[in-house]
Amino acid sequence: MTGVPALRPGRPSPIVRVQKRVDAVVPSWNQWPRKLRRIYVLLETFGSSDASIGEMCSEFRWDQSEIMRLIDDTGSFVWSLEEYRKKDCYPKAAGWRYHLRASELHALYAYESAIVQFMHLEDRRGQGSFGVRLIDQTGLLGEAGEGENGAGSMPPAVSLPDWAELEEAASEKV
């Protein structure tokens, strides 16, 4: 997660600290396909039962049999899902006061998805200047000083938790 400017010199940005927290308790996060990451992020909202996963599939028009096969074929996801089901919350590492928060997963997923959003906008360049203007106005590329919302801000359609909340969560022992 390089290229994200630190808010304080010598200190990693909040999103980098959140990434470290996620890596500490869900080390295979980066190996999971995006659909499995989406499901994991949505467990607190929809629930973790097979019926809840079926509801997610219906909501997002995913092929349920394909999703269930993907879950069954990804052992680390099966293990993480079972751990969530046992405790009805995301995990916490030894020495942490709090469990990993859904808001941290939401922020990380939104951050990781920003590049995909950018690529979709970039593909639409030939269809007009809307995507280019949106990239410039929001600073979607995260370049310092770009965008009217400040460096690295997310598009208005993406709702992220308050940075202060992320800093507080990330300041816990990792």
N, C-alpha and C positions, 0 to 999 in steps of 0.2 A: 504494500500500500504506500508506495512512494509517490511523491509529487503533490501530496496534500500539505499545504502550508501549516506550520505549527502556530498556535495562537500566542504562545510564549516561546521566546528563543530557548533552544535546548530542551524543550518539552514536546513530546509528540502530540499531534492534534487529537481531539476527542474521538474521532472516528477510528484512528489508529489504535487508541487505547481500547475502544469497544471491540475492534477486530481481535486484539490480544485476549480479551475476556472470552469471546466466542471460541477462539482457538483453544483456550485452556480447558473448556468443558465440552466442546463439540469439535474435536480435532479434525474430523473428516468433513466438516462443513464445505470446504473448498473442493472436495472430490464429488460431492453430490450434484446431480443434474439440477438445473434451476427449478424444475417442477417439484422436486423433493424439498428444496430450500423453501419454496413457497408454502408447501404443506406444513413444514416445521414452524414457519413464522406464523401460520394461521391456527395452530393448535389451540392457543388461548382463546381465540375468537370463536372457532367452530366446535372445538372439542377434539378428542383424540381417538374416539371409537371408529370402527370400520364404517359405521353409519355416518359419522361426522365427515369422514374422508369422502364418502359417497356424496354427501351434501356439497362439499367443496367441488367435486367433479361436476356436479350438476350446475352449480353456481357459475363456474368458469368454463363450462362446456368442454371438459376434458373427458377422454375415453376412460371410463372407470376401470375396465379390465386391464388396459394398458398401464394405468397408474398402480393398480394393485400388483401387477407383475413387476413393475419397476421397483416398488417397495420391497417385494419378496426377494428380488435379485440384488438388493443393496443391503448387505448384512449390517453395516455400520448404522444405516438409517433405521433398520428394524430394531437394533439395540437401543438407539436413542429414543425411538418412539415408545418402546416398552418401559424405559426409564421414566419418560414423561407420564405414561399411564399409571405407573406405580405411585408417583408422588403428586400427580396432577399439577406439576409446575416444571419450569425449565431447571436444569441442573445448577449446582453451585460447587465450586472447588473447595478443597480443604483450606481453611483460613479465611474464607469469604464470609462476610456478615449476611449478604443477600444473595439470593438466587439470580441467575442471569435473567434480566427483565425482557419482556416482550418488546418494550420500546427500544432496547438496544438491538434486538434482532431486526426490528422494523427499520431502524436507521441504517444498519449495515446492508440490509437487502436493498433499500432505496439507493444507497450510495453505489453498490455494485451494479444496480440496474441502470444507473445514469448513463454509462457508456453504451449500453444497448439502446437506450432512448436516443442518444446522440447518433448512433449508426443508422437508426430508422429515419431520423430527421435528415441525415446526410444523404441517404438514398432518395429522399424527396426533393433534393435541390433542383433537379431538372423540372420539377412541377411548380416551381415558383420560389419566391424568396421567404416564405413564411418560416420555414425551418431554420434558415440562416439567421433571420431576425430574432427568433426565439432563443437560439444558441447565444447570440451576442447579448441579448437583453438579460438573460438569466445567468450568464457565466457558467453554462453547463459544462464547459471544458475545465473549469476550475482554475483558470489562469488568474494570477494576482492582478487586481485592479480592473478586471473586465466585468462587465455586466452591471446593470443598475442596482442589483440586489447585493453586490459585494462579491468578493473573491470566493469562488467555489460554491455559490449558493445553488440551491436546487430549484427546478422549475416550480412555479406557483402551484401546479397541480399535485406536487408531491408534498405531503405533510410529514414533517419530521419533528421529533421531540425537541424541546428547548436545549440548546447547547449546554446551559448550566446543569440541566438534569443529566446529560451525557457525561459531563466532566465529573459530577458527583459519583455517578455509577462507575466510571472508569477509574476513579481514584482509589477504589478498593483494591486490596491485595489481589494480584493476579498470579 
